[in-house]
């Protein structure tokens, strides 16, 4: 059941894991300050979709995305 080849955890990996853990903790703390996290995530996803469509050459605006 152990992975092959075995996973080697050196000092650099431990340092990266610790930094990642701290960063996730900061993100979690900041997310608790947002009054409605579901709304925030929904708007962020829509903005990301807009940016992706603009990269593909579509002429859309944020108003176009939000207009029902």
Secondary structure as GFF3:
##gff-version 3
##sequence-region A 1 68
A	DSSP	alpha_helix	11	31	.	.	.	ID=ss1
A	DSSP	alpha_helix	37	55	.	.	.	ID=ss2
A	DSSP	alpha_helix	62	66	.	.	.	ID=ss3
###
